[in-house]
Every structure is written in C-alpha cells, then in structure tokens.
C-alpha cells in the first residue's frame, strides 16, 4: 500500500492527491510534499480516502520536491483524461 496515490474525500484536504507513506490498521499516513511534507505526514482513516490504481516507486518520493513533482504529473494526466 505504501506509494499508492490517493485522493482525500473528507476533511480540510478534500479533493487533494497524496501518497501513502505508512499504514497502521484502519489508518494510513499520507503526504503531498507541500502542506504535508514527508517529515510531518497526515493520519487519515481509510474510509476518507479514494484509492487509485497508481503506485509510485519508493525512490520517486524520497524528497518533498520529488513528491510534489510526481503528484503534479499524476494530477495533470488525470485532468487531461477528464477534458472532452
């Protein structure tokens, strides 16, 4: 589950894409590299997340800058698919 891109469905970070960095039972810890850097992950209930099929390699999000870049690329690709 670590490295999976998720979209928040509830809370202040609703509709934001994030990456799972740790999992504990019914909760996961997610980061986005900006509001939630890797050294301060957000604990989220899995009921409040929508999981995608995309999993990032651990090497692709070792720093906040790499994480922001990977999420921006995913967000842009998802936005491109939605346009008619």
One Martini backbone bead per residue (centre of mass of N, CA, C, O) as a GRO file, in nm:
protein
   84
    1UNK     BB    1   0.054   0.066  -0.013
    2UNK     BB    2   0.304   0.199  -0.047
    3UNK     BB    3   0.278   0.468  -0.292
    4UNK     BB    4  -0.010   0.530  -0.311
    5UNK     BB    5  -0.249   0.703  -0.472
    6UNK     BB    6  -0.463   0.951  -0.324
    7UNK     BB    7  -0.797   1.074  -0.243
    8UNK     BB    8  -0.958   1.304  -0.073
    9UNK     BB    9  -1.304   1.304   0.078
   10UNK     BB   10  -1.214   1.444   0.360
   11UNK     BB   11  -1.174   1.751   0.479
   12UNK     BB   12  -0.941   2.000   0.422
   13UNK     BB   13  -0.814   1.789   0.182
   14UNK     BB   14  -1.017   1.788  -0.027
   15UNK     BB   15  -0.922   1.676  -0.350
   16UNK     BB   16  -0.641   1.562  -0.277
   17UNK     BB   17  -0.334   1.450  -0.362
   18UNK     BB   18  -0.166   1.154  -0.230
   19UNK     BB   19   0.074   0.966  -0.035
   20UNK     BB   20   0.154   0.667   0.092
   21UNK     BB   21   0.388   0.606   0.382
   22UNK     BB   22   0.183   0.460   0.591
   23UNK     BB   23   0.054   0.177   0.788
   24UNK     BB   24  -0.235   0.140   1.040
   25UNK     BB   25  -0.468  -0.043   0.991
   26UNK     BB   26  -0.727   0.201   0.943
   27UNK     BB   27  -0.463   0.368   0.886
   28UNK     BB   28  -0.296   0.641   0.721
   29UNK     BB   29  -0.007   0.799   0.585
   30UNK     BB   30   0.009   1.126   0.434
   31UNK     BB   31   0.151   1.300   0.144
   32UNK     BB   32   0.244   1.612  -0.070
   33UNK     BB   33   0.510   1.817  -0.003
   34UNK     BB   34   0.363   2.073   0.131
   35UNK     BB   35   0.144   2.064   0.359
   36UNK     BB   36   0.261   1.751   0.368
   37UNK     BB   37   0.536   1.649   0.462
   38UNK     BB   38   0.743   1.380   0.524
   39UNK     BB   39   0.792   1.482   0.839
   40UNK     BB   40   0.443   1.540   0.836
   41UNK     BB   41   0.215   1.334   0.841
   42UNK     BB   42  -0.115   1.231   0.770
   43UNK     BB   43  -0.381   1.105   0.946
   44UNK     BB   44  -0.598   0.859   0.788
   45UNK     BB   45  -0.886   0.734   0.710
   46UNK     BB   46  -0.978   0.502   0.471
   47UNK     BB   47  -1.275   0.616   0.435
   48UNK     BB   48  -1.141   0.914   0.335
   49UNK     BB   49  -1.042   0.747   0.076
   50UNK     BB   50  -0.929   0.733  -0.264
   51UNK     BB   51  -0.815   0.482  -0.455
   52UNK     BB   52  -0.570   0.413  -0.674
   53UNK     BB   53  -0.371   0.238  -0.927
   54UNK     BB   54  -0.130   0.412  -0.838
   55UNK     BB   55   0.224   0.341  -0.799
   56UNK     BB   56   0.501   0.446  -0.636
   57UNK     BB   57   0.815   0.458  -0.608
   58UNK     BB   58   1.024   0.509  -0.348
   59UNK     BB   59   1.235   0.686  -0.514
   60UNK     BB   60   1.009   0.912  -0.616
   61UNK     BB   61   0.970   1.004  -0.274
   62UNK     BB   62   1.225   1.116  -0.090
   63UNK     BB   63   1.131   1.404  -0.155
   64UNK     BB   64   0.931   1.676  -0.173
   65UNK     BB   65   0.996   1.752  -0.466
   66UNK     BB   66   0.940   1.475  -0.593
   67UNK     BB   67   0.649   1.449  -0.491
   68UNK     BB   68   0.528   1.700  -0.628
   69UNK     BB   69   0.602   1.614  -0.918
   70UNK     BB   70   0.444   1.344  -0.925
   71UNK     BB   71   0.161   1.465  -0.854
   72UNK     BB   72   0.146   1.668  -1.088
   73UNK     BB   73   0.158   1.459  -1.315
   74UNK     BB   74  -0.096   1.305  -1.229
   75UNK     BB   75  -0.297   1.543  -1.227
   76UNK     BB   76  -0.258   1.620  -1.527
   77UNK     BB   77  -0.343   1.344  -1.643
   78UNK     BB   78  -0.628   1.342  -1.517
   79UNK     BB   79  -0.726   1.609  -1.645
   80UNK     BB   80  -0.687   1.522  -1.942
   81UNK     BB   81  -0.903   1.287  -1.932
   82UNK     BB   82  -1.160   1.473  -1.860
   83UNK     BB   83  -1.143   1.606  -2.113
   84UNK     BB   84  -1.321   1.623  -2.424
   0.00000   0.00000   0.00000
